[in-house]
Amino acid sequence: MGKEIKVVCGLIYDDEFHARTGGTRFYHLNGDIETNADGEQVYVCTKQNQQGKFEDITEPVSNLPIVVQRFIELYAQNAGSDRNVKYIGKHSSELV
């Protein structure tokens, strides 16, 4: 049996940031949740660098904004090899 894949895929609109500053901020998530060698959960996604090449970026979940951590906690989905997961949209105020 293969390794279970946890995927997080969605968009968070930071309505609390908007209420405080009048600005607009979104968090777009489209990556995997994995466990590193230290047993810590990490968010892994692919981004395009300034040279136009794609590279994997790994960030400990604990370093992400609280609303993103909560989104991952609530909505990370198990995915099979087809990676067919539901895209989820939420307001930040729904995650606190």
C-alpha positions as CSV (number, residue, x, y, z in Angstrom):
1,M,0.0,0.0,0.0
2,G,1.4,3.4,-1.0
3,K,2.0,6.4,1.2
4,E,-1.1,8.4,2.2
5,I,-1.1,11.9,0.7
6,K,-2.6,14.8,2.5
7,V,-3.5,17.7,0.3
8,V,-4.7,21.2,1.1
9,C,-6.4,23.1,-1.7
10,G,-8.3,26.4,-1.2
11,L,-8.5,30.1,-0.8
12,I,-8.8,32.1,2.3
13,Y,-10.1,35.7,2.1
14,D,-8.7,37.6,5.2
15,D,-11.8,39.6,6.1
16,E,-10.3,40.5,9.5
17,F,-7.4,42.2,7.7
18,H,-9.9,44.1,5.6
19,A,-11.8,45.2,8.7
20,R,-8.6,46.5,10.3
21,T,-6.9,48.1,7.4
22,G,-9.3,48.4,4.5
23,G,-6.9,46.3,2.4
24,T,-7.4,43.0,0.7
25,R,-5.4,39.9,1.4
26,F,-5.9,36.3,0.2
27,Y,-4.1,33.1,1.1
28,H,-4.0,30.6,-1.8
29,L,-3.2,27.0,-0.8
30,N,-2.4,24.3,-3.2
31,G,0.1,21.8,-1.8
32,D,0.8,18.7,0.3
33,I,1.1,18.3,4.0
34,E,4.0,16.0,4.8
35,T,6.0,15.1,7.9
36,N,9.7,15.9,7.9
37,A,12.5,13.9,9.5
38,D,12.0,15.8,12.8
39,G,8.3,14.7,12.9
40,E,7.1,18.2,12.2
41,Q,4.3,18.9,9.7
42,V,5.4,20.9,6.6
43,Y,3.5,22.5,3.8
44,V,5.0,21.7,0.4
45,C,4.1,23.5,-2.8
46,T,5.6,24.3,-6.1
47,K,6.3,27.9,-7.0
48,Q,7.9,29.6,-10.0
49,N,11.1,31.5,-9.1
50,Q,12.4,34.7,-10.7
51,Q,14.2,32.8,-13.4
52,G,11.0,31.2,-14.5
53,K,11.9,27.7,-13.1
54,F,9.6,25.8,-10.9
55,E,10.8,24.7,-7.5
56,D,9.4,23.0,-4.4
57,I,9.0,25.2,-1.4
58,T,8.8,23.6,2.1
59,E,7.5,25.6,5.1
60,P,6.8,24.3,8.6
61,V,3.1,24.6,9.2
62,S,3.9,26.2,12.6
63,N,5.5,29.1,10.7
64,L,2.4,29.9,8.6
65,P,-0.3,32.5,9.7
66,I,-2.7,31.2,12.3
67,V,-5.7,31.3,9.9
68,V,-3.7,29.1,7.4
69,Q,-2.8,26.7,10.2
70,R,-6.4,26.4,11.2
71,F,-7.5,25.9,7.5
72,I,-4.9,23.1,7.2
73,E,-6.1,21.5,10.4
74,L,-9.8,21.5,9.3
75,Y,-9.6,21.0,5.6
76,A,-6.5,19.0,4.6
77,Q,-7.8,16.0,2.6
78,N,-6.6,12.6,2.0
79,A,-6.0,12.1,-1.7
80,G,-5.4,9.1,-3.8
81,S,-3.0,8.9,-6.7
82,D,-5.4,11.0,-8.9
83,R,-5.1,13.9,-6.4
84,N,-8.8,14.6,-6.9
85,V,-9.7,16.9,-4.0
86,K,-12.3,19.5,-3.3
87,Y,-11.3,23.2,-3.6
88,I,-12.5,25.0,-0.5
89,G,-13.0,28.8,0.0
90,K,-13.4,30.3,3.4
91,H,-13.3,33.7,5.2
92,S,-10.6,34.1,7.9
93,S,-13.3,34.9,10.5
94,E,-14.7,31.4,10.0
95,L,-11.4,29.9,11.0
96,V,-10.8,31.5,14.4
